Amino acid sequence: MKCWNCKDMTLVWGGDEDSINEDGELEIVTNLYCPACDAIVFFHHGPRFKNMPDWAKDLLRNEPEVH
């Protein structure tokens, strides 16, 4: 995918993270960046597990962040 700012530089995948959306559903957030202009793009995919049980959602909400 090309950078919308630079127009011809290919965006680099920065990683995927699990996230809880406003409806309490798990989604994936993919981040991409441009090595030329340092633009950052976030894509929200989801919900990842639409029928995830509440106990599993609670585990993910309480999971410590890794820095």
C-alpha positions, 0 to 999 in steps of 0.5 A: 500500500502506498503512502497517502502523503508521499504518494509513491512510498510503500507503507511498512507494517508496524504490527497488529494489536488487539483492542476492545471497541466501544461495543466491548468487542475485540478487534485488531488494530494494524499500524503502518508507517511511512519511512519517508515522511513518518506518517502513521496509519491505523486500520481497525479490523473487527470485531475479531471474535464477535461471539467471544465469551465475557470471561475471555473479554475480561482476560484481554481487558486486564492483560498488562501492556507490553512496552 
